[in-house]
């Protein structure tokens, strides 16, 4: 997630420079062909601009629809993780308040640590690669902080400080470690209830919070594992490319009326118009997957670290990490 007031123009242009450069090359080729054919054979390949304008309006409406739907996915993901933040604090304060009796300090720490382990496993699972995501771009931008959640090999190092070795060995053999950690947490709460550390009412409240967290995990996995429908994404890119392919032909008909030399203006204006439309398509495309770890995703790593700090401070733990800070304007 980018945290500064706005992207600088050159940062934005560098991100989207390929469509602009390809548009310049394409418009240059069309203009050269036009001049050659017109001079040699008096053959005009330009097209009337009005039907191209109608197509452009249709493309703009479609891109608006796609970008709106993509934004809804990103905003829903942020709301889900806002719910995780709230339920996490609720679980932490409930544990601190409800658990009473001998060895209660160690038990509170055990429950909080297992909860942080769940949060760690969940963020790793949400950052695993999917075929439809932009994983090839995740590590190329030197301005972005490096993340490792897409590589499950790093999970063990991050999760072992909060789990016993035996628990982790059992969890890592499963297909969804985060679910299994919550299952273990629920079992442990039942054991503590049976041992008299809290009564039924407080046990039910703690269990309700676990179910709410399970629900938030499921909602996150729905966004992660169900892509923006491919038919909508595919139509958006192809009609945008079709429109941008016709732009030089339409501009030739306009600039050729000024003078024969004015047709060279087709190149910069074609590139500019094509860049605007392709940039809109890119924005929607990169907003579809809010957990892929690129420029504009939900900063689940930073959110998780913030939750960890809150929970460990609730139990007066030592070695609490510092709050995450943006790197070159990015929070991951």
C-alpha positions as CSV (number, residue, x, y, z in Angstrom):
1,X,0.0,0.0,0.0
2,X,1.3,3.4,-0.9
3,X,1.0,5.9,2.0
4,X,2.2,9.2,0.6
5,X,-0.3,11.8,-0.6
6,X,0.0,10.8,-4.2
7,X,2.2,9.0,-6.6
8,X,4.8,11.2,-8.3
9,X,4.3,11.6,-12.1
10,X,7.6,9.8,-12.9
11,X,6.9,7.0,-10.5
12,X,3.5,6.5,-12.2
13,X,5.0,6.8,-15.6
14,X,7.8,4.3,-14.9
15,X,5.1,1.8,-13.7
16,X,3.1,2.2,-16.9
17,X,5.8,3.2,-19.4
18,X,5.6,0.0,-21.5
19,X,2.1,0.8,-22.9
20,X,3.3,4.4,-23.7
21,X,6.4,3.2,-25.5
22,X,4.6,0.5,-27.5
23,X,2.0,3.1,-28.5
24,X,4.7,5.4,-29.8
25,X,6.2,2.7,-31.9
26,X,2.9,1.6,-33.2
27,X,1.7,5.1,-34.1
28,X,5.1,5.8,-35.8
29,X,4.7,2.7,-37.9
30,X,1.2,3.6,-38.9
31,X,2.2,7.2,-39.8
32,X,5.2,6.0,-41.9
33,X,3.0,3.6,-43.8
34,X,0.4,6.3,-44.3
35,X,2.9,8.8,-45.7
36,X,4.5,6.1,-47.9
37,X,1.3,4.9,-49.4
38,X,-0.2,8.3,-49.8
39,X,2.9,9.6,-51.6
40,X,3.4,6.5,-53.8
41,X,-0.2,5.6,-54.7
42,X,-2.3,8.4,-53.3
43,X,-3.9,5.7,-51.0
44,X,-5.4,6.9,-47.8
45,X,-5.5,4.5,-44.9
46,X,-7.0,7.0,-42.4
47,X,-10.4,6.3,-40.9
48,X,-13.2,8.6,-39.9
49,X,-12.7,9.7,-36.2
50,X,-16.4,9.7,-35.2
51,X,-17.0,5.9,-35.1
52,X,-13.7,5.5,-33.2
53,X,-14.9,8.1,-30.7
54,X,-18.1,6.0,-30.1
55,X,-16.0,3.0,-29.5
56,X,-13.8,5.0,-27.1
57,X,-16.9,6.0,-25.1
58,X,-18.0,2.4,-24.8
59,X,-14.5,1.3,-23.7
60,X,-14.3,4.1,-21.1
61,X,-17.7,3.0,-19.6
62,X,-16.5,-0.6,-19.5
63,X,-13.2,0.3,-17.8
64,X,-15.2,2.3,-15.3
65,X,-17.3,-0.7,-14.5
66,X,-14.2,-2.9,-14.2
67,X,-12.3,-0.5,-12.0
68,X,-15.3,0.0,-9.7
69,X,-15.7,-3.8,-9.3
70,X,-11.9,-4.1,-8.6
71,X,-12.0,-1.3,-6.0
72,X,-14.9,-3.1,-4.3
73,X,-12.7,-6.2,-3.9
74,X,-9.8,-4.2,-2.5
75,X,-12.1,-2.2,-0.1
76,X,-13.8,-5.4,1.0
77,X,-10.4,-6.9,1.8
78,X,-9.5,-3.9,3.9
79,X,-12.7,-4.1,5.8
80,X,-12.1,-7.8,6.5
81,X,-8.7,-7.0,8.0
82,X,-10.2,-4.1,9.9
83,X,-12.5,-6.7,11.4
84,X,-9.5,-8.9,12.2
85,X,-7.9,-6.0,14.0
86,X,-11.0,-5.3,16.1
87,X,-11.6,-9.0,17.0
88,X,-7.9,-9.5,17.8
89,X,-8.0,-6.7,20.3
90,X,-11.2,-8.1,21.7
91,X,-9.7,-11.6,22.0
92,X,-6.6,-10.2,23.7
93,X,-8.4,-8.1,26.3
94,X,-10.8,-11.0,27.0
95,X,-7.9,-13.4,27.6
96,X,-6.2,-10.9,29.9
97,X,-9.5,-10.2,31.8
98,X,-11.1,-13.7,31.9
99,X,-8.2,-16.1,32.6
100,X,-7.7,-16.3,36.4
101,X,-6.0,-18.7,38.8
102,X,-2.6,-20.3,39.3
103,X,-0.2,-20.0,36.4
104,X,-2.6,-17.6,34.6
105,X,0.2,-15.4,33.4
106,X,1.8,-18.3,31.5
107,X,-1.6,-19.3,30.1
108,X,-2.4,-15.8,28.9
109,X,1.0,-15.7,27.1
110,X,0.3,-19.2,25.6
111,X,-3.1,-18.1,24.2
112,X,-1.8,-14.8,22.8
113,X,1.2,-16.4,21.2
114,X,-0.9,-19.1,19.6
115,X,-3.1,-16.3,18.3
116,X,-0.1,-14.5,16.8
117,X,0.9,-17.8,15.2
118,X,-2.5,-18.0,13.5
119,X,-2.1,-14.5,12.2
120,X,1.3,-15.2,10.9
121,X,0.2,-18.4,9.1
122,X,-2.8,-16.6,7.6
123,X,-0.8,-13.8,6.1
124,X,1.6,-16.3,4.6
125,X,-1.2,-18.3,3.1
126,X,-2.8,-15.1,1.6
127,X,0.5,-14.1,0.0
128,X,1.1,-17.4,-1.8
129,X,1.1,-17.2,-5.6
130,X,-1.9,-17.6,-7.8
131,X,-1.8,-18.0,-11.6
132,X,-3.9,-14.9,-12.2
133,X,-1.8,-12.6,-10.0
134,X,1.1,-10.2,-10.9
135,X,3.8,-12.3,-9.1
136,X,6.3,-11.5,-11.8
137,X,6.2,-7.8,-10.8
138,X,6.3,-8.2,-7.1
139,X,10.0,-8.0,-6.6
140,X,11.2,-5.9,-9.5
141,X,10.5,-2.4,-8.2
142,X,13.5,-1.2,-6.2
143,X,11.3,1.3,-4.4
144,X,9.2,-1.4,-2.8
145,X,10.2,-3.1,0.4
146,X,11.0,-6.8,0.0
147,X,8.5,-9.2,1.4
148,X,8.9,-13.0,1.8
149,X,5.3,-14.1,2.5
150,X,4.9,-15.5,-0.9
151,X,7.6,-18.1,-0.1
152,X,6.2,-20.5,2.5
153,X,9.7,-21.6,3.4
154,X,10.0,-18.5,5.5
155,X,6.9,-19.3,7.5
156,X,8.7,-21.6,9.9
157,X,11.2,-19.0,11.0
158,X,8.4,-16.4,11.7
159,X,6.0,-18.8,13.4
160,X,8.3,-20.9,15.7
161,X,8.8,-18.1,18.3
162,X,5.1,-18.3,19.0
163,X,4.5,-22.1,18.8
164,X,6.0,-25.2,20.3
165,X,8.0,-27.4,17.9
166,X,5.5,-30.3,18.3
167,X,2.5,-28.1,17.5
168,X,4.2,-26.7,14.4
169,X,5.3,-30.1,13.1
170,X,1.6,-31.2,13.3
171,X,0.3,-28.0,11.7
172,X,2.7,-27.9,8.8
173,X,1.5,-31.3,7.5
174,X,-2.0,-29.9,7.0
175,X,-3.3,-28.1,3.9
176,X,-4.5,-25.1,6.0
177,X,-2.3,-24.4,9.0
178,X,-4.2,-21.3,10.1
179,X,-7.4,-23.3,10.5
180,X,-5.7,-26.0,12.5
181,X,-4.1,-23.4,14.8
182,X,-7.6,-22.0,15.6
183,X,-8.8,-25.5,16.1
184,X,-6.1,-26.1,18.6
185,X,-6.9,-22.8,20.3
186,X,-10.5,-23.8,20.7
187,X,-9.5,-27.1,22.2
188,X,-7.2,-25.4,24.6
189,X,-9.9,-23.0,25.7
190,X,-12.2,-26.0,26.5
191,X,-9.4,-27.6,28.5
192,X,-9.0,-24.4,30.5
193,X,-12.7,-24.2,31.1
194,X,-12.7,-27.7,32.4
195,X,-9.8,-26.8,34.7
196,X,-11.8,-23.9,36.1
197,X,-9.7,-21.0,34.7
198,X,-13.0,-19.3,33.6
199,X,-16.7,-20.1,33.7
200,X,-19.1,-21.0,30.9
201,X,-20.2,-17.5,30.0
202,X,-16.6,-16.3,29.5
203,X,-15.7,-19.5,27.6
204,X,-18.6,-18.8,25.2
205,X,-17.4,-15.3,24.6
206,X,-13.9,-16.4,23.8
207,X,-15.3,-19.1,21.5
208,X,-17.5,-16.5,19.8
209,X,-14.4,-14.4,19.1
210,X,-12.6,-17.5,17.6
211,X,-15.6,-18.1,15.3
212,X,-15.6,-14.5,14.2
213,X,-11.9,-14.8,13.3
214,X,-12.6,-18.0,11.4
215,X,-15.3,-16.1,9.5
216,X,-12.8,-13.3,8.6
217,X,-10.3,-15.9,7.5
218,X,-12.9,-17.5,5.2
219,X,-13.8,-14.1,3.7
220,X,-10.1,-13.4,3.0
221,X,-9.7,-16.8,1.4
222,X,-12.7,-16.2,-0.8
223,X,-11.1,-13.0,-2.3
224,X,-7.7,-14.7,-2.5
225,X,-8.9,-17.9,-4.2
226,X,-11.7,-16.6,-6.4
227,X,-10.3,-14.2,-9.0
228,X,-12.1,-11.3,-10.6
229,X,-14.1,-13.1,-13.2
230,X,-11.8,-13.8,-16.2
231,X,-14.5,-12.9,-18.8
232,X,-14.7,-9.4,-17.5
233,X,-10.9,-9.0,-17.2
234,X,-10.3,-10.4,-20.6
235,X,-12.9,-8.3,-22.4
236,X,-11.5,-5.2,-20.8
237,X,-8.0,-5.7,-22.1
238,X,-9.0,-6.8,-25.6
239,X,-11.4,-4.0,-26.3
240,X,-8.9,-1.5,-24.9
241,X,-6.2,-2.8,-27.3
242,X,-8.7,-2.8,-30.2
243,X,-9.6,0.9,-29.5
244,X,-5.9,1.9,-29.1
245,X,-5.1,0.1,-32.3
246,X,-7.6,2.3,-34.2
247,X,-6.6,5.6,-32.6
248,X,-3.7,6.4,-35.1
249,X,-6.0,5.8,-38.1
250,X,-8.6,8.2,-36.7
251,X,-6.1,10.9,-35.8
252,X,-4.5,10.7,-39.3
253,X,-7.8,11.8,-40.8
254,X,-7.8,14.8,-38.5
255,X,-4.2,16.0,-38.8
256,X,-4.0,15.4,-42.5
257,X,-6.7,18.0,-43.0
258,X,-4.3,20.6,-41.5
259,X,-1.3,19.9,-43.7
260,X,0.6,16.9,-44.9
261,X,3.4,17.6,-42.3
262,X,0.9,17.8,-39.5
263,X,0.3,14.0,-39.7
264,X,3.4,13.6,-37.5
265,X,1.3,14.9,-34.6
266,X,-0.5,11.6,-34.8
267,X,2.4,10.0,-33.0
268,X,2.4,11.9,-29.7
269,X,-1.3,12.3,-29.5
270,X,-1.9,8.6,-30.2
271,X,0.6,7.6,-27.6
272,X,-1.0,9.9,-25.0
273,X,-4.6,8.8,-25.6
274,X,-3.6,5.1,-25.7
275,X,-1.5,5.5,-22.5
276,X,-4.5,7.0,-20.6
277,X,-6.8,4.2,-21.5
278,X,-4.2,1.4,-20.9
279,X,-3.3,3.1,-17.6
280,X,-6.9,2.9,-16.5
281,X,-7.0,-0.8,-17.5
282,X,-3.8,-1.4,-15.5
283,X,-5.1,0.3,-12.4
284,X,-8.2,-2.0,-12.4
285,X,-6.0,-5.0,-13.2
286,X,-3.7,-4.4,-10.2
287,X,-6.6,-3.7,-7.9
288,X,-8.3,-7.1,-8.4
289,X,-5.9,-9.0,-6.1
290,X,-5.5,-7.2,-2.8
291,X,-3.3,-9.9,-1.2
292,X,-0.7,-10.4,-3.9
293,X,2.0,-8.2,-2.3
294,X,2.4,-5.6,-5.0
295,X,2.0,-1.8,-5.2
296,X,-1.6,-1.2,-4.0
297,X,-2.6,-4.3,-2.0
298,X,-3.8,-4.4,1.6
299,X,-0.8,-4.2,3.9
300,X,-1.5,-7.3,5.8
301,X,2.1,-7.7,7.0
302,X,2.0,-4.3,8.6
303,X,-1.4,-4.9,10.0
304,X,-0.3,-8.2,11.5
305,X,2.7,-6.6,13.1
306,X,0.5,-3.9,14.6
307,X,-1.8,-6.5,16.1
308,X,1.2,-8.4,17.4
309,X,2.4,-5.3,19.2
310,X,-1.0,-4.6,20.7
311,X,-1.4,-8.2,22.0
312,X,2.0,-8.5,23.4
313,X,1.7,-5.2,25.2
314,X,-1.5,-6.4,26.8
315,X,0.3,-9.2,28.5
316,X,3.3,-7.0,29.4
317,X,5.6,-9.1,27.2
318,X,9.2,-8.3,26.6
319,X,10.9,-7.8,23.3
320,X,7.9,-6.2,21.7
321,X,8.9,-5.1,18.1
322,X,8.7,-1.5,16.9
323,X,5.7,-0.4,14.8
324,X,6.2,-1.0,11.1
325,X,7.3,2.0,9.1
326,X,6.8,2.8,5.4
327,X,9.7,2.1,3.1
328,X,9.9,4.6,0.2
329,X,6.2,5.3,0.9
330,X,5.1,1.6,0.8
331,X,3.6,-0.4,3.7
332,X,3.5,-4.1,3.1
